[in-house]
């Protein structure tokens, strides 16, 4: 009897210090109502080897992070141009241009004609070749004298902006005169 009191006191002390370590048969005998205190429990996890479902909070958090990383890289002007509607009005044109459009539409009769490229004659081709040689091989002084069209009374020769463009653009012919 004395032996059981020692075990009983020891069990009470050990339950406070080490609740997992108990002498099961003796404890059940002394406390028949509390035999389920230290029953072994199994907490199954991943029983069917299935993936754990992510909590909704983590889904929202990762979605927010993804949006915050991708949002600065988007070209919003391009998206606006694609989605917006252009409501521009047609410029007002003269009645002559309207008549020309009507004539062009009636003349086509549903068949589009090729616009013929104007043929350059033999004489014009030779002049253009000569001017290209001047542009390429002559001194700047000679190019200036050849292409300048404005001459004031006296010895002064002036070049207009059109003359300058003509002098540096190959294939453009000097105007007659």
C-alpha positions, 0 to 999 in steps of 0.5 A: 500500500505504501508502495502505491502511494509513492507511485501515486505521488510520483505520478502526480509530480511527473504529470506536471513535469513530464506528462508524456511519461507515465506508467500506464497500467498503474495510472489506469488503476488509480484513475479509472475515469481518466484513462484517455489522457495519454492515449496515442493519437495519429494525425495523418497528413498527406495520406493519399500523397496529394498536394496540400491546398494553398490557403486563400491568403497566400494565393492573394499575396502571390497574385498581388506580388506578380501584378506589382512586378509586371505592372511597371513593364506594361506600355500603357500608351500602346494599350490606350491607342489600341483600345481608344476610338479615333473620332477625327472628322474629315478635313473640309475640302473644296468643291473642286476636289469633291468633283475630282473625287466623284469623277475618279470614283465614276471612272474606275467602275470597280476596276483599279488601273495602274498608274503609269510611270512617266517615261523619261526621254533620251535627252532628259536621261543624258542631262540627268547623267551629266548632272550626276557626274557634275555632282559626283566629280566636280569641285564645289565651286563648279557645282554651285555655279551650275546649279545656282539659278539666281543671278543679280546684276553684276558678278554675284550669283545666289543659290536658292534653297531649292537650288541647293537641294537640287545640287546635292540630290542625285537624279533631280534635273535642273529646270530648263531656262 
